[in-house]
Amino acid sequence: GACQYSGSGVVCRVPAGHYFMMGDNRDNSEDSRCWGFVPDENIVGRAFFIWMNFGNMGRIGGFR
């Protein structure tokens, strides 16, 4: 399969032209872990707002 499971976690190789989707409620979401990879032609929306960008912590403040 495309995903390899081990005691230290899961590694998935996402095929070209596909995406691995994760729900915002990780413990109770039916996402790519349940349904598999999503072909890019099935994605019709565009993000218009980013709530938390962990690549730029200045946008949401620092850790104290």
Contact map, one row per residue, 1 for C-alpha under 8 A:
1111000000000000000000000000000000000000000000000000000000000000
1111000000011100000000000000000000000000000000000000000000000000
1111100001111000000000000000000000000000000000000000000000000000
1111110001110000000000000000000000000000000000000000000000000000
0011111011100000000000000000000000000000000000000000000000000000
0001111111000000000000000000000000000000000000000000000000000000
0000111110000000000000000000000000000000000000000000000000000000
0000011111000000000000000000000000000000000000000000000000000000
0000111111100000000000000000000000000000000000000000000000000000
0011110111110000000000000000000000000000000000000000000000000000
0011100011111000000000000000000000000000000000000000000000000000
0111000001111100000000000000000000000000000000000000000000000000
0110000000111110000000000000000000000000000000000000000000000000
0100000000011111011100000000000000001000000000000000000000000000
0000000000001111111000000000000000000000000000000000000000000000
0000000000000111110000000000000000000000000000000000000000000000
0000000000000011111000000000000000000011000000000000000000000000
0000000000000111111100000000000000001111000000000000000000000000
0000000000000110111110000000000000001111000000000000000000000000
0000000000000100011111000000000100011100000000000000000000000000
0000000000000000001111100000001100001100000000000000000000000000
0000000000000000000111110100101110000000000000000000000000000000
0000000000000000000011111100111000000000000000000000000000000000
0000000000000000000001111100100000000000000000000000000000000000
0000000000000000000000111111100000000000000000000000000000000000
0000000000000000000001111111100000000000000000000000000000000000
0000000000000000000000001111100000000000000000000000000000000000
0000000000000000000000001111110000000000000000000000000000000000
0000000000000000000001111111111000000000000000000000000000000000
0000000000000000000000100001111111100000000000000000000000000000
0000000000000000000011100000111111110000000000000000000000000000
0000000000000000000111000000011111111100000000000000000000000000
0000000000000000000001000000011111110000000000000000000000000000
0000000000000000000000000000011111110000000000000000000000000000
0000000000000000000000000000011111111000000000000000000000000000
0000000000000000000100000000001111111100000000000000000000000000
0000000000000100011110000000000100111110000000000000000000000000
0000000000000000011110000000000100011111011000000000000000000000
0000000000000000111000000000000000001111111000000000000000000000
0000000000000000111000000000000000000111111000000000000000000000
0000000000000000000000000000000000000011111100000000000000000000
0000000000000000000000000000000000000111111100000000000000000000
0000000000000000000000000000000000000111111110000000000000000000
0000000000000000000000000000000000000000111111000000000000000000
0000000000000000000000000000000000000000001111100000000000000000
0000000000000000000000000000000000000000000111110000000000000000
0000000000000000000000000000000000000000000011111100000000000000
0000000000000000000000000000000000000000000001111100000000000000
0000000000000000000000000000000000000000000000111110000000000000
0000000000000000000000000000000000000000000000111111100000000000
0000000000000000000000000000000000000000000000001111100000000000
0000000000000000000000000000000000000000000000000111110000110000
0000000000000000000000000000000000000000000000000111111110110000
0000000000000000000000000000000000000000000000000001111110000000
0000000000000000000000000000000000000000000000000000111110000000
0000000000000000000000000000000000000000000000000000111111100000
0000000000000000000000000000000000000000000000000000111111111100
0000000000000000000000000000000000000000000000000000000111111100
0000000000000000000000000000000000000000000000000001100111111000
0000000000000000000000000000000000000000000000000001100011111100
0000000000000000000000000000000000000000000000000000000011111110
0000000000000000000000000000000000000000000000000000000011011111
0000000000000000000000000000000000000000000000000000000000001111
0000000000000000000000000000000000000000000000000000000000000111
